């Protein structure tokens, strides 16, 4: 091999962590897949749905999980082959021969890896959107609209994250505590995007229109006033152009916050149910969940930048991936790939905190609306229309589900009511 991989300690640690991560994910997915069997579905009536709806949701989830297993297997095998055959070293050597600027070369290195991963994912995305989701009535998207969305997203990502990447590489050239400055710049960048997204980014994909005056608008504004939720208005998103899934959320901070309702949500729920869902989202803001999430993200990214700073110029990192002449950008890409299992552990922690936050937001919504029946019925309808898994396995849910199951949320609302 022209770019041999050295089986040093870091190589072995990374390989073992990746294999363990893959096995855990595979095992949990198999358990979740087994829970889509009709025997399991028929014995599980906690969601409150009819047997026909539970079977339909189970069929949908079975296809999605099977597709996920195929995708994960392909990505894992492709990564190991690229790694073992010296692909990371070859890519670095090739770019050194065609790109002079170290900064641009580093950005191109990361871009090539992202592009390769994205291209591998395209067939699976097409199967999900245009075969599975369409067959089950969840996708309304045309191929032209899907393609335009992909191109827009890629261009925006290239511009924004290219600028951020260039700034971070520059920091590593001029500062002895680059990891600290990189952490502060990255967090500031994230906050800036949160402010700009409602006004500049989201309208590139969705059409926003103010919620027409009427009883629903009056109910929502009254709810926001009671909850002391400052906002820049209530808007309806044309989500039905892409999917039948329903949702509600808010974007931005302070006076720039926009309350956003999918048009599918308004069509599927009653006014009381829509207000209950929105009260749940307001609960996340009023209970500090957004700030806690930002704090957790800041902590995890800060630790990540510090660890990277300890390894970015370590010869063992480059040798483990077959790279002869290292650079900060190459080290960043390799560190990201090698630390995926550790990122997974952080994700599990975030999932656990998110599930607790969902219970708290449900309780807030019940208090804000004066009753919990509207939220329960709204959750039931959303669960059915979105074909959510009727009987999630506890291990899979604990690893990947940021929301408790419908049965768990209903039980919590009912018990608190009594």
PEJO-V694560 format. One record per helix or strand of 2 or more residues. SS is the DSSP state (alpha for helix, beta for strand). FROM is the first residue (numbers start at 1). TO is the last residue. If there is no record, write none. Layout:
# PEJO-V694560
SS,FROM,TO  SS,FROM,TO
This chain:
# PEJO-V694560
alpha,9,34  alpha,38,42  alpha,51,84  alpha,87,98  alpha,102,135  alpha,143,174  alpha,178,204  beta,208,210  alpha,215,226  beta,234,237  alpha,239,241  beta,248,251  alpha,254,256  beta,258,262  alpha,263,268  alpha,271,286  alpha,289,311  alpha,315,320  alpha,328,338  alpha,340,369  alpha,373,385  alpha,394,400  alpha,406,417
